[in-house]
């Protein structure tokens, strides 16, 4: 499966995305300082590079060696400090209570939701955005195992203080997206 992701990155499937996600830019001022940000399934690290520019320490986890290559090249061009771990997010390689923030965009493995929350220090922020099953009515078919039911994302993080939540169909760039967006803070 990593070969599939490598192929997508090599062929430019994700090319042109040079701006951080809007949810991240909106809530990044609330991130605690002094603890790193972890991006699970970081892709080309656009979000981490945005955060590194603000002086935050950033770590990314990515399965695709091609995405890591592209992220490393971008970090070198910007002279940004970016630590990257290559691995499968199904087994997170981070200790509990190490992150001031965890960000997850367009990625879903239900079995690790509790682990994601445990990565946060008290006061740490979780920013999560991914597709709803309704996305399959808008564009190409996606595996429903990696899409959320309406209201599902809220159920995973009940021990966090909810700062923001919305779901629906939004215009992202020039495309329609059925999304759940969540921001919570660890007590």
N, C-alpha and C positions, 0 to 999 in steps of 0.2 A: 504493500500500500504506500510506503514512503516513496517508491519509484513513481507512483501516480502523481503525488504532490510535486516531486522534483520535476516531472514533465510539465506540469501546469506552470511552475515558476519559470522554467527554461523557455517555454513557448510564449511567455508574456501574458498569461491569463489574468494575472493580478497587476499588470503594468499600469502606470498612470495614477496609482493611489499614492499621493505624496503628502497628504494632509492627515493629521491625527483625527480620530473619530470625534464627532461633536460632543458626545456624552463625556468623553475624557477631557476635552478642553474646558468644558463647562464646569466640571467638578474637580479638576486638578488643583485649584487653589485650596481645597479642603484636605489635601493629602498631608499627613504628618511628615515632618522633616526628620532626618536622622536615621530612618530605616529605609531599606530598599523597596523598590517597586518590582513586582514579579509579573511578567506578562506570559500567560499560558497560551501556547500556540501562537507565538508572536509574529509568524509570517516574516515579512521583510523588515520588521521592527520600526515601522513608521511611528507608532505610538511611543515606543521607548526612546527613539531619537528626539521626539518632541519633548519628552520629560527630561532627558539628559540635558537638553538646552536650558532647562530651568534650574539645573544644578542638582537634580535628584540622582541618586544611585539606582541603576536599573539592571535587571536581570531578565533574560528571556529564555523560554523553553520552546524548542521547535524540533519537530521530527524530520523535516525536509533539509537535506544537506544543501540543496540549491537555494532555498530561502535563507539559510544561514550564510551562504556565500554572498548573496545579495545584501543582506543586512550588514555583514562585516565590511563590505566595500563601501556602503553608505556611511557607516560609522567612521571608517578611515577618512573618507572625503571630508566629513564634518569634524574630524578629530574629537569624536565623542567617545566617552568611556562606556562600553557596552559589554557586559558579561553574558555569554550565551552557553546554555547547556543543550546538547543535542540529546533528545530522548522522547519517549512516548508519554504523553500526559496521563495515560491510564495508570502510570505509577510515578507520581510526582517525586522528584529527587530533592525536595527541600524539607528542612526541619520545621516542626511546628513553631509558631510565634516568632517568625523572622521578618515578616513583611509589614511595612507601613501601608502598603496598598497592593492589592492583587487586581489585575485587569484581565478580562477575558472578552474577546470579540469574535463572534461568529464561530464558536466552537462549543460542543456539548458532549460530555461523557458523564452521564448521570451518576455513575458509581464513584466519582471523585468529588462530588459536591461538598460533602462533609470535610474532606481533606482541604479543599480550597479555603473554606472558612477557618480551619485550624491554622493556616499559614499566617493569619493576621495577628499582630500584637494588639492589646487593648487600645482602642482609639483608631485602629487601622481601618482603611476604607476598602470596600469591594465595589468594583465597577464592572458590570456584566451586561453584555448585549448580544443577543443571538436571534436566530430565526424561529418563528412560530410555524406550526404545521400548515397554517393558511398560506405560507409562501408557495406551496405547491399549486395553488390555484392562480398564482400570478405569473410565474415563469417556469423554467425548466424543472422537471421532477428531481427532488432530492430524497435521500433516504430518510423516511420518517423517524428512524431511530435517533437521528441527530437533530430533530426539530422538536420544539416545545409545544405542548398543549397550551391553550389559553389559560392563564393563571398559574401555570406550573412553576415558573421560576420563583415566585413569591414563597412557595412552600418549602424551598430548600434552605432558606436563610432566616428562619424564624428567630434565631438567637441574636441576630444583628438588629440594630436600630435602623429602621427604614428611613432613608433620606429622600428617595425619589423612586417612583415606579411608573412606567407607562407601557402600554402595549397597543398595537394597532398597525395600520398600514401607513407608512411614511415614505416620502420621496428622499432617497439618498443618492446624491449625484443626480443622474438622470433616470434612475431606476426606482420602481416601486418595491418596497420591502415590508414584509409582515414581521414585526419585531417585538420582542420583549426587552425592556431596558430597566436596569436595576442599579441602585446605589444604596449601600448600607454601611453602617459603622459598627465595629466590634465593641461590645460593652466591656 
